[in-house]
């Protein structure tokens, strides 16, 4: 049980140091997907509507 606690503490400190970079990375990916959505997202409901299903 102590190993898990140690691992979680280690992971938390690592995640906090990388969180800002990770957030920026995720935001850039989401923006790219919104600008150039992969084909198939819009054809799920069989229509060519310009809005993605929520």
C-alpha positions in Angstrom: 0.0 0.0 0.0 2.9 2.3 0.7 4.3 1.8 -2.8 1.1 3.0 -4.3 1.1 6.1 -2.1 4.7 6.8 -3.1 3.9 6.2 -6.8 0.9 8.5 -6.6 2.9 11.3 -5.0 5.6 10.9 -7.6 3.1 11.0 -10.4 1.3 14.0 -8.9 4.5 16.1 -8.8 5.4 15.0 -12.3 1.9 15.7 -13.6 1.9 19.2 -12.0 5.2 20.1 -13.7 4.0 18.9 -17.1 0.4 20.0 -16.8 0.9 23.4 -18.4 2.7 22.0 -21.4 0.1 19.2 -21.6 -2.8 21.6 -21.5 -1.3 23.7 -24.3 -0.7 20.5 -26.3 -4.2 19.3 -25.9 -5.7 22.7 -26.7 -3.7 22.8 -29.9 -4.8 19.3 -30.9 -8.5 20.2 -30.2 -8.1 23.4 -32.3 -6.6 21.4 -35.2 -9.4 18.9 -35.0 -12.0 21.7 -34.9 -10.4 23.4 -37.9 -9.8 20.2 -39.9 -12.1 17.5 -38.6 -11.4 14.0 -39.8 -13.8 12.6 -42.3 -16.2 10.3 -40.6 -17.2 12.5 -37.7 -19.9 14.2 -39.8 -21.1 11.0 -41.4 -22.0 9.3 -38.2 -25.6 10.4 -38.4 -25.7 10.1 -42.2 -25.9 13.8 -42.9 -23.3 16.3 -44.1 -24.3 18.8 -41.5 -21.5 21.3 -40.6 -22.0 20.6 -36.9 -20.3 17.7 -35.1 -22.5 15.5 -33.0 -22.2 16.2 -29.3 
